[in-house]
Amino acid sequence: MSDTVRLGIIGLGAQGSMYAGFIAEGRVPGMTIGAIADTDPAALEVARTRYPDVPTYTDHLALMDSGDADAVITCVPHFLHPEMAVDALERDLHVLVEKPAGVYAGQVSRMNEVAAGKPHLRFAVMFNQRNNPLYQRIKQIVDAGEIGRIIRSNWIITTWWRPQGYYEQSAWRATWGGEGGGVLVNQAPHQLDLWQWICGVPASVFAKVSYGLQRDIAVEDEVTVLADFGQGSTGVFVTATHDLVGTDRFEIQGDAGKIVVEGSRIAVVTRLNSPERELSDGMGMDDVRRLFMGELDASTLYTQETIEFPSAWGEQHVGVLANFAASILNGTELIAPGADGMLGVRLANAIHLSSWTGREAPIDFDDGEFLELLNERIADEGLYPVRQATA
């Protein structure tokens, strides 16, 4: 094995161009651009101008069969991620899948099965927020039990304002058959991943979702979710693409403390001196009187820490690319193993399913029921063929 991974970039749109730029600038140790594939002649012309020494292809299979790449990244519409990943894995190429891992569980299951049968290959997903040092530290605090058992978590993430023109830039955007959904599959997958990465996978969800509420689109642009994590733990997730002044606030309430994250940049961690129930049980009527009279200094019952990490734009993506290369070259543990992509897909699917049926949906929902209802929407659009269970 060489000391450099040659990455094949499939799709030179916004994401693919960004990754190519990072690599060409030398920001990704152990990685070079091996080849670029795109079906758009204009994109290939851009590639040839910017990277004249990089081979280009009009077909992803031609790139994979060329011998010019050791690994690929799938910067293509969501439905194609699993299909192209399987094509690459079957050709013994390492794979980094762009988020989301896919649109529905059946196709992601097939991808994961193929990857599991190729243990010598590295299979990862571009969950770049797992490389955010702030969220890494928060996960450490939660996993160490520093705020106790999680009772409740709430995330309002509405900083995705997108004008109508955004949806009109590509024919596949904001369609059931082309994109597979709206804010849940395009903007919010990172937060859906972080939510369960830090707080655990919910057992079920009940969702109220609006489709085309403030935009002329068929898919969702406003989502409110109530999640049941079991053992009395609940969560709320709110996201939208039409708040001009959006909010990004993540709260994790434990029985021994609390974490409040603002703007994905700064967090205040509160650690109680004792679990809340012990503090409650240890207070008598005089304490209650002082509480009601405003005489009880609650700040004596806890400590607080503010944590903040610099995180320049692009560094999180660069970190995932570098980690992927290091894993291929020397076995470094992956930040975001590809199989983890299923968790976010199932959560987004369950949210859609709950809103379509009007009932609470378990995370282990019936894949067939979901795909049937998705295909009804694809058929109603009349723009794309319906999907197969494992296609």
C-alpha positions, -999 to 999 in steps of 0.1 A, spaced: 0 0 0 12 35 -9 15 62 18 -12 81 -1 -49 73 -7 -61 83 -42 -97 94 -38 -122 92 -66 -147 120 -63 -181 110 -78 -200 142 -84 -184 176 -87 -212 197 -73 -211 218 -42 -198 190 -19 -175 173 -44 -159 206 -54 -153 215 -17 -136 182 -10 -115 184 -42 -104 219 -31 -94 208 4 -73 179 -11 -57 200 -38 -47 226 -12 -29 200 8 -52 202 38 -59 164 39 -28 144 50 -24 112 31 -49 119 4 -47 130 -33 -74 134 -59 -72 101 -79 -100 108 -104 -133 127 -109 -165 115 -124 -196 135 -133 -224 131 -158 -225 168 -164 -201 179 -192 -198 214 -177 -187 199 -144 -161 178 -161 -148 209 -179 -144 226 -146 -125 196 -133 -101 195 -163 -94 233 -159 -88 232 -122 -71 198 -120 -55 192 -154 -35 162 -142 -65 144 -127 -83 118 -149 -120 125 -155 -149 101 -163 -185 105 -174 -195 74 -155 -188 63 -120 -183 27 -130 -156 37 -155 -138 56 -127 -141 26 -104 -127 2 -130 -99 25 -141 -74 18 -114 -70 55 -108 -86 54 -73 -81 35 -41 -113 49 -25 -144 69 -36 -167 94 -20 -203 96 -33 -213 133 -38 -245 125 -57 -282 127 -50 -292 107 -19 -309 77 -35 -276 70 -53 -254 68 -23 -260 31 -14 -260 20 -51 -227 36 -58 -212 24 -25 -221 -12 -34 -206 -8 -68 -173 4 -53 -172 -22 -25 -178 -50 -50 -147 -36 -68 -126 -37 -36 -126 1 -32 -128 18 1 -160 40 4 -168 73 21 -206 79 18 -219 114 18 -248 120 42 -274 107 44 -263 71 39 -295 66 18 -331 75 17 -348 43 30 -337 14 52 -339 -13 26 -312 1 4 -290 10 33 -293 -25 47 -280 -39 14 -251 -15 14 -242 -24 50 -244 -61 43 -220 -58 13 -196 -37 35 -197 -63 63 -187 -89 38 -156 -68 29 -139 -64 63 -105 -55 46 -121 -23 32 -128 9 51 -165 21 50 -174 55 65 -200 81 63 -195 119 62 -209 128 96 -185 157 99 -201 170 131 -188 140 149 -154 157 143 -166 189 160 -145 191 193 -174 206 211 -197 177 205 -169 152 211 -164 168 245 -201 167 252 -203 131 244 -174 124 267 -192 142 295 -225 123 289 -208 89 285 -189 94 317 -221 99 336 -212 135 347 -248 147 343 -263 114 354 -291 95 335 -306 115 306 -342 125 314 -349 148 286 -332 163 255 -344 191 232 -329 204 200 -343 233 181 -323 236 149 -339 261 125 -308 278 111 -314 263 77 -331 292 60 -334 284 23 -351 308 -2 -373 294 -30 -345 298 -55 -324 272 -36 -350 245 -43 -352 255 -80 -315 252 -87 -317 215 -94 -347 195 -107 -341 166 -82 -342 189 -51 -372 188 -28 -388 159 -46 -398 125 -32 -383 106 -61 -351 127 -66 -341 137 -30 -363 115 -9 -375 142 14 -367 178 26 -350 191 57 -348 157 74 -327 142 46 -308 173 34 -301 198 61 -307 180 95 -290 146 91 -260 158 111 -281 168 141 -302 136 139 -270 117 140 -255 137 169 -288 135 189 -287 97 190 -249 95 191 -249 115 223 -283 107 239 -289 72 226 -313 58 199 -349 65 206 -374 36 208 -402 55 190 -412 89 177 -445 108 172 -442 136 146 -461 165 133 -446 175 99 -457 201 74 -450 196 37 -446 227 16 -457 249 45 -436 280 35 -421 269 3 -435 257 -30 -422 221 -26 -437 187 -20 -415 176 8 -411 187 45 -399 222 55 -412 221 91 -408 192 116 -416 187 152 -408 154 168 -415 139 203 -392 109 209 -395 82 235 -361 69 246 -375 44 271 -372 44 309 -390 78 312 -365 96 289 -380 118 262 -368 142 236 -380 169 213 -365 178 179 -376 208 159 -363 218 125 -373 240 96 -360 258 65 -380 290 66 -369 308 97 -349 338 85 -335 342 120 -331 307 131 -322 290 164 -297 263 172 -301 253 209 -295 218 222 -304 209 258 -296 177 276 -312 173 310 -298 146 333 -308 137 368 -274 150 380 -268 180 357 -275 197 324 -258 207 292 -270 237 271 -254 242 237 -259 274 218 -251 279 182 -231 246 181 -202 268 194 -205 271 231 -219 249 259 -227 255 296 -223 223 316 -240 222 350 -230 194 374 -252 190 406 -234 184 439 -256 153 443 -283 137 421 -314 160 419 -336 134 438 -311 133 467 -311 171 468 -349 171 468 -352 145 495 -327 162 517 -346 195 520 -371 202 548 -399 227 551 -375 254 561 -356 249 529 -389 250 510 -399 283 528 -365 298 518 -370 287 483 -404 303 480 -391 335 496 -362 337 472 -337 332 500 -323 298 489 -291 302 469 -295 274 444 -261 281 430 -246 264 460 -260 231 448 -241 229 416 -210 239 396 -209 253 361 -184 251 333 -185 269 300 -168 251 271 -159 264 237 -137 252 210 -125 270 178 -138 253 148 -130 269 115 -152 263 85 -142 232 66 -120 218 94 -146 192 104 -149 179 68 -112 179 64 -109 159 97 -132 132 84 -113 129 51 -80 127 70 -94 101 94 -107 81 64 -72 82 48 -55 73 81 -79 44 86 -70 30 52 -33 36 56 -27 25 92 -59 12 107 -69 43 126 -104 39 141 -131 56 120 -148 87 134 -181 77 117 -183 41 106 -205 36 75 -229 12 93 -238 41 117 -255 58 87 -284 34 91 -293 50 125 -301 84 110 -319 69 80 -342 49 103 -349 79 125 -358 101 95 -379 73 81 -397 68 114 -405 106 116 -419 105 81 -439 74 88 -454 88 119 -465 119 101 -480 100 72 -499 76 94 -508 99 123 -495 73 149 -464 68 169 -437 49 149 -412 26 164 -376 28 152 -379 -8 142 -408 0 120 -419 -22 91 -396 -13 62 -422 -25 37 -449 -2 50 -425 28 48 -414 21 13 -450 16 1 -460 50 14 -429 66 0 -436 51 -34 -471 64 -33 -456 99 -31 -431 92 -58 -458 79 -81 -480 110 -74 -451 133 -84 -447 114 -117 -411 125 -120 -391 94 -111 -397 56 -110 -408 40 -78 -381 24 -57 -374 -13 -50 -368 -27 -15 -331 -31 -18 -323 -10 -49 
